[in-house]
Structure formats: structure tokens, C-alpha cells
Amino acid sequence: MSTPRPTATQADRHEALRQEARIWLARLTGGDVRQADVHAFRHWQGTSAAHAEAFNDAKRQWHAMRPAIGELLSTDAGIAARHRRLMHGDADVAQRAPVFAGRRAFLGAGLSAAALAGVAAVYPPFGLWPSAGTWTADYRTATGEQRDIALAGRANVVLNTQTSVSRRTEGLNLITGEVAVDLASSREPFTVVAGAGRSVSDAGRFEVRNLDGRVCVSCLEGTVRVQHPAGERRLVAREQTVYRDDAIGGVAGIEPASVSAWRRGELVFRQTPLVKVIEEINRYRPGRVVLLADARRSEPVSGRFSIAILNEALLQIERSFGLTSRTLPGGLLILS
């Protein structure tokens, strides 16, 4: 006898519980946990057997990641440095030691509490939960998800994978991720705030990508004014600019079909370093791919990959570069 498939409503409820469990785990490993937090968590956990099981699943995933986290600490200098600061000489962490110790006992974690906090604070472990800055977003997409939003007849906005935005009177705040904005002609300009800058347009089509402190604005049709403390850029169709908090670059030409390939369900790379290709695949694929082959990180990759079958793309990459793959629980793939 076949097992009945869960209904859409049941699946949505199950996924919501999983997300809540991951957020609780993030809070309990992120620092400054107070007694009120523990009481609130206990109340949530005791709501039903499904709540308790969702949290147990999140813990099992986290524990299963320990071998890979050890490898990450040994290969990523930035995260390793953060870990060392937490383990030695960080006065703030030292003051919170009793809280960390209690949380370690509470979670039953095999890693040291400082290691948990160090990895989780810099980077949520392999995408198991959203970063703290995205929790207050009005709209958010999960890994591999895209979403259309119509904003009062002024604009149609498409949210790409792993994107979080909040509403503003004049438009949107792009917290992280990537959006495509299609505008009807309007008297009121539409604004996308991202990092230290803002992109303003009256009509046309443009895209904004905000990842790792780097914001890229691409004009596909019409015009876009990119306003930044370091200067302003006016983009017309087929032009792009990039800025960080402290600086803004010049204007460069683009090929719109390549920039917007994600809207067609594709990823397009042209002489892109392998490490950047892996980073981009990680935005769309559940779990995480970790590249440990340092000698291959800068190797160029050119190709067109379907987002729906990224595991085939990874298999092609593995064969092309002579890599060895190892699969761990939670969708974690190690390439070495």
C-alpha cells in the first residue's frame, strides 16, 4: 500500500516548522541568550510533537555538518580568524562564557560553544537558516525559489533565490539577494535601496543584486539613476555599475540576455573563476557545495546551466576539472 502524499497545506505547515526550528537554533547558538529566550523556546518546542521533531531534525543536520565545519575552519582564513578571536582574547565573548556554556549543554553540541558561535555569526552553517538581518523582511524567497510581487500597479518585481526585501513608501529596500523591476510609466519614481546607495527610475526595466557587500545595478530598458555618497551614475539600456559602501565604480556595457538569464531558469558563465561559479550555484541549490581544491579555484568556467538540474552541472564540473566529490547529510557536497 502506498503512503499518501501530504497535501499542499500540510507541506507548507511542515516547511514553516522547519524554518522556525532553524531560526530557534540560530538564536540559541548566536549569543546573548537570556532566560526569557529559553522559556519562549521551551513553549514553542512543547506546542506539539511536530514542533519538537522539527527542532530535533535541525539539530541532527547541524551535528552532521561538524566534519565539514572543521574543514571549513581549516580552509577559510576569515572564518578561522573569527573563530580564534572568539576562542582567545575576545573580552565580550569571555564575559558571555556562562551563557555559551549553558547553551552548549542545552544543545548537546559536539563542537565548542565558541566554535558554534563563531561559524554561525559569520555565516549561517551551510545555509541551514536565514541570516539574522533577513528575519524582518516583508518578502523573502527560499533557496531555488523565485517570486513575483505586484506593487499597487506601479511595478512588477521578481525576487530571485535567497532574496529578502522590505517595503518602503517609494519602493523597496533590498536587504540581500537580487530583484528585477519592471515599471509602467509613472509620475512617481520607483526606488530600490541597497547598501549605501539607491537606484531610482521612472520607467523601464532594471535589476539590482546585493550580495556580500557588493551591489550591482543593471539597466535593461529606460534609464536608472544610481545615487551613492561617493557619486551618482546615470545608466541607460545595456549599462551597469557596481558599488560598495565606500565607493562606486564606473559604467560598463552589458548583455541583457546574460544578466537576466536567471529569469529564464538559467545560469550563464563566461570565463568565470570556478570558485565564483560554485558560489552562484550555492544560491540556487539546497544544501551547500564546498570547494576544497585550492589549485582549481581560479580556473575559468564558461557554460550555460539549467537551474532545475544543477546536480548535472556539478557532475560536469567534477569531471571537467578532475575533482573528487563526497556527499554528506543535509545536501552538503565536498569537491576536492
C-alpha positions as CSV (number, residue, x, y, z in Angstrom):
1,M,0.0,0.0,0.0
2,S,1.5,3.4,-1.0
3,T,1.9,6.1,1.6
4,P,-0.4,9.1,1.0
5,R,1.3,12.2,-0.1
6,P,1.0,15.3,2.1
7,T,-1.4,18.0,0.9
8,A,0.0,21.4,-0.1
9,T,-1.3,22.8,3.2
10,Q,0.5,20.1,5.2
11,A,3.7,20.6,3.2
12,D,3.6,24.3,3.8
13,R,3.0,23.8,7.5
14,H,5.9,21.3,7.7
15,E,8.2,23.7,5.9
16,A,7.1,26.6,8.2
17,L,8.0,24.5,11.3
18,R,11.4,23.6,9.8
19,Q,12.1,27.3,9.2
20,E,11.1,28.2,12.7
21,A,13.3,25.4,14.1
22,R,16.3,26.7,12.2
23,I,15.7,30.2,13.4
24,W,15.4,29.0,17.0
25,L,18.7,27.0,16.6
26,A,20.3,30.2,15.2
27,R,19.1,32.2,18.1
28,L,20.3,29.7,20.6
29,T,23.8,29.5,19.1
30,G,24.2,33.2,18.2
31,G,24.9,34.7,21.6
32,D,23.2,36.7,24.3
33,V,20.6,34.1,25.1
34,R,18.6,35.1,28.1
35,Q,16.3,33.1,30.4
36,A,13.3,34.6,28.7
37,D,14.5,33.2,25.3
38,V,14.9,29.8,26.9
39,H,11.3,30.0,28.3
40,A,10.0,31.1,24.9
41,F,11.8,28.3,23.1
42,R,10.5,25.7,25.6
43,H,7.0,27.0,25.0
44,W,7.4,26.7,21.2
45,Q,9.0,23.3,21.4
46,G,6.2,22.0,23.6
47,T,3.4,23.2,21.3
48,S,3.3,19.8,19.6
49,A,5.2,16.7,18.8
50,A,5.8,18.1,15.3
51,H,7.5,21.2,16.8
52,A,9.8,19.1,18.9
53,E,10.7,16.8,16.0
54,A,11.4,19.8,13.7
55,F,13.9,21.1,16.2
56,N,15.5,17.7,16.6
57,D,15.8,17.5,12.8
58,A,17.6,20.9,12.7
59,K,20.0,19.7,15.5
60,R,20.7,16.5,13.6
61,Q,21.5,18.4,10.5
62,W,23.8,20.8,12.4
63,H,25.6,17.9,14.1
64,A,26.0,16.1,10.8
65,M,27.8,19.2,9.5
66,R,30.6,19.0,12.1
67,P,33.2,17.3,9.9
68,A,32.6,19.8,7.1
69,I,32.7,22.7,9.5
70,G,36.1,21.5,10.7
71,E,37.3,21.5,7.1
72,L,35.8,25.0,6.6
73,L,37.7,26.3,9.6
74,S,40.9,24.9,8.2
75,T,40.4,26.3,4.7
76,D,38.6,29.6,5.1
77,A,41.0,32.1,6.7
78,G,38.3,34.7,7.5
79,I,36.1,32.3,9.4
80,A,39.1,30.7,11.1
81,A,40.3,34.1,12.3
82,R,36.9,34.9,13.7
83,H,36.9,31.5,15.5
84,R,40.3,32.3,17.0
85,R,39.1,35.7,18.2
86,L,36.2,34.0,19.9
87,M,38.3,31.4,21.5
88,H,41.1,33.7,22.6
89,G,41.2,37.3,23.7
90,D,37.7,38.5,22.9
91,A,36.6,40.2,26.1
92,D,33.0,40.3,25.1
93,V,32.9,36.6,24.5
94,A,34.7,35.9,27.7
95,Q,32.0,37.9,29.6
96,R,29.3,35.8,28.0
97,A,31.1,32.5,28.7
98,P,28.5,31.2,31.2
99,V,25.7,31.8,28.6
100,F,27.7,29.9,26.0
101,A,28.4,27.0,28.4
102,G,24.8,26.7,29.3
103,R,23.8,26.7,25.6
104,R,26.3,24.0,24.8
105,A,24.9,21.8,27.5
106,F,21.4,22.7,26.3
107,L,22.1,21.8,22.7
108,G,24.3,18.9,23.4
109,A,26.7,20.1,20.7
110,G,29.9,18.3,20.0
111,L,31.7,21.5,18.9
112,S,32.8,24.0,21.4
113,A,30.3,26.8,22.1
114,A,32.7,29.4,20.7
115,A,33.1,27.4,17.5
116,L,29.4,27.3,17.1
117,A,29.1,31.0,17.7
118,G,32.0,31.9,15.5
119,V,30.8,30.0,12.5
120,A,27.1,30.9,12.9
121,A,27.8,34.6,13.5
122,V,30.0,34.9,10.3
123,Y,27.9,32.6,8.1
124,P,24.8,30.5,8.9
125,P,26.1,26.9,8.7
126,F,25.8,25.9,5.0
127,G,22.5,27.8,4.6
128,L,20.6,25.9,7.2
129,W,18.8,29.1,8.3
130,P,18.5,32.7,7.1
131,S,20.9,35.3,8.5
132,A,19.6,37.5,11.3
133,G,19.3,40.6,9.0
134,T,16.6,38.9,6.9
135,W,14.2,38.0,9.7
136,T,12.2,41.3,9.5
137,A,11.8,41.2,5.7
138,D,8.3,41.7,4.2
139,Y,9.0,39.3,1.4
140,R,11.6,36.5,1.3
141,T,12.4,33.7,-1.1
142,A,14.0,30.3,-0.1
143,T,16.8,28.6,-1.9
144,G,15.8,27.9,-5.5
145,E,12.6,29.9,-5.2
146,Q,11.5,32.9,-7.3
147,R,8.5,35.1,-6.6
148,D,6.5,37.8,-8.4
149,I,5.2,40.8,-6.5
150,A,2.9,43.4,-8.0
151,L,3.2,46.7,-6.1
152,A,0.0,48.8,-6.4
153,G,0.1,49.0,-10.2
154,R,3.4,50.8,-10.1
155,A,5.8,48.0,-10.6
156,N,6.1,44.3,-11.0
157,V,9.1,42.9,-9.0
158,V,10.6,39.5,-9.4
159,L,12.6,38.2,-6.4
160,N,15.3,35.8,-7.2
161,T,16.5,33.0,-5.0
162,Q,17.6,33.7,-1.4
163,T,16.3,37.3,-1.6
164,S,14.8,39.4,1.2
165,V,13.2,42.8,0.7
166,S,11.2,45.2,2.9
167,R,8.6,47.7,1.7
168,R,9.3,51.5,1.5
169,T,7.0,54.3,0.7
170,E,8.9,55.0,-2.5
171,G,9.8,51.4,-3.4
172,L,11.8,48.6,-1.8
173,N,14.8,48.0,0.4
174,L,16.8,45.1,-0.9
175,I,18.3,43.5,2.2
176,T,20.0,40.8,0.3
177,G,19.7,38.9,-2.9
178,E,18.5,40.0,-6.3
179,V,15.4,41.7,-7.8
180,A,14.2,42.6,-11.3
181,V,11.9,45.6,-11.5
182,D,9.6,46.1,-14.5
183,L,8.0,49.6,-14.4
184,A,5.0,51.1,-16.1
185,S,5.2,54.8,-16.9
186,S,4.5,56.6,-13.6
187,R,4.7,60.1,-12.3
188,E,6.2,58.8,-9.1
189,P,9.8,57.4,-9.4
190,F,10.4,53.9,-8.0
191,T,13.4,53.4,-5.7
192,V,15.4,50.3,-4.7
193,V,17.6,50.9,-1.7
194,A,20.6,48.5,-1.4
195,G,23.5,49.1,0.9
196,A,24.8,52.6,0.9
197,G,23.1,53.5,-2.4
198,R,19.7,53.7,-4.2
199,S,18.5,53.1,-7.7
200,V,15.8,55.4,-9.0
201,S,13.8,55.0,-12.2
202,D,10.5,56.4,-13.7
203,A,10.0,53.8,-16.3
204,G,11.8,50.8,-17.9
205,R,13.4,47.6,-16.6
206,F,16.3,47.2,-14.3
207,E,17.9,44.7,-11.9
208,V,19.7,45.1,-8.6
209,R,21.9,42.5,-6.9
210,N,23.1,42.9,-3.3
211,L,25.5,40.2,-2.2
212,D,28.4,40.2,0.3
213,G,28.5,44.0,0.5
214,R,28.7,44.4,-3.3
215,V,25.7,46.0,-5.2
216,C,25.4,45.6,-8.9
217,V,22.7,47.7,-10.8
218,S,21.9,46.8,-14.4
219,C,19.7,48.9,-16.7
220,L,17.9,46.8,-19.3
221,E,15.4,49.4,-20.7
222,G,14.8,53.1,-20.0
223,T,17.1,54.9,-17.5
224,V,18.2,54.4,-13.9
225,R,19.9,56.9,-11.6
226,V,22.2,55.3,-9.1
227,Q,22.7,57.6,-6.1
228,H,25.6,57.0,-3.8
229,P,27.5,59.1,-1.2
230,A,30.6,58.8,-3.4
231,G,28.8,60.0,-6.6
232,E,25.9,59.4,-9.0
233,R,25.7,57.3,-12.1
234,R,23.1,57.6,-14.9
235,L,22.5,54.3,-16.6
236,V,20.8,53.8,-20.0
237,A,19.8,50.5,-21.5
238,R,22.5,47.8,-21.6
239,E,24.6,49.6,-18.9
240,Q,25.7,48.6,-15.4
241,T,27.5,49.9,-12.4
242,V,28.8,48.4,-9.2
243,Y,29.2,49.9,-5.7
244,R,30.2,49.1,-2.2
245,D,29.6,51.2,1.0
246,D,32.7,53.3,0.5
247,A,32.9,53.6,-3.3
248,I,31.1,53.4,-6.6
249,G,32.6,52.2,-9.9
250,G,32.2,53.4,-13.5
251,V,29.6,52.5,-16.1
252,A,30.1,49.3,-18.2
253,G,28.3,47.7,-21.0
254,I,26.3,44.5,-20.5
255,E,24.4,41.9,-22.5
256,P,20.9,41.9,-21.1
257,A,20.2,38.3,-22.1
258,S,23.1,37.1,-19.9
259,V,22.3,39.4,-16.9
260,S,18.7,38.2,-16.9
261,A,19.3,34.6,-17.6
262,W,18.1,33.6,-14.1
263,R,14.6,34.8,-15.1
264,R,14.6,32.1,-17.8
265,G,15.8,29.4,-15.4
266,E,19.5,29.5,-16.5
267,L,22.9,30.4,-15.2
268,V,25.3,31.8,-17.8
269,F,29.1,32.0,-17.1
270,R,31.8,33.4,-19.4
271,Q,35.4,32.8,-18.2
272,T,34.2,32.9,-14.6
273,P,36.5,31.6,-11.9
274,L,35.4,28.2,-10.6
275,V,35.1,29.4,-7.0
276,K,32.6,32.1,-8.2
277,V,30.6,29.5,-10.2
278,I,30.3,27.4,-7.1
279,E,29.2,30.4,-5.0
280,E,26.5,31.2,-7.6
281,I,25.3,27.5,-7.7
282,N,25.0,27.6,-3.9
283,R,22.4,30.3,-4.1
284,Y,20.1,28.1,-6.1
285,R,20.8,24.6,-4.8
286,P,19.6,23.3,-1.4
287,G,22.4,22.3,0.9
288,R,25.9,23.6,0.1
289,V,28.8,22.9,-2.2
290,V,32.3,23.4,-0.6
291,L,35.3,23.6,-2.9
292,L,38.4,22.4,-1.2
293,A,40.6,22.1,-4.3
294,D,42.6,25.4,-3.9
295,A,44.6,24.9,-7.1
296,R,41.3,24.9,-9.1
297,R,39.6,28.0,-7.6
298,S,40.7,30.4,-10.3
299,E,40.2,28.1,-13.2
300,P,37.8,29.7,-15.8
301,V,34.4,28.3,-16.5
302,S,32.2,29.1,-19.5
303,G,28.8,27.5,-20.0
304,R,25.1,27.6,-19.7
305,F,23.5,25.6,-16.9
306,S,19.8,24.9,-16.1
307,I,18.8,25.9,-12.6
308,A,16.4,22.9,-12.5
309,I,19.2,20.4,-12.8
310,L,22.2,21.9,-11.1
311,N,23.4,18.5,-9.9
312,E,24.2,17.6,-13.5
313,A,26.2,20.9,-13.8
314,L,28.1,19.9,-10.7
315,L,28.8,16.4,-12.2
316,Q,30.1,18.1,-15.4
317,I,32.3,20.4,-13.3
318,E,33.6,17.5,-11.3
319,R,34.6,15.6,-14.5
320,S,36.0,18.6,-16.3
321,F,38.3,19.6,-13.5
322,G,39.3,16.1,-12.3
323,L,37.7,16.7,-8.9
324,T,36.5,14.1,-6.3
325,S,33.1,14.6,-4.7
326,R,32.0,13.5,-1.2
327,T,28.3,13.8,-0.1
328,L,27.4,14.5,3.5
329,P,23.9,14.8,5.1
330,G,21.9,17.9,4.6
331,G,22.8,18.3,0.9
332,L,26.4,19.1,1.6
333,L,28.8,18.3,-1.3
334,I,32.6,18.5,-0.8
335,L,34.6,18.9,-4.0
336,S,38.4,18.3,-3.6
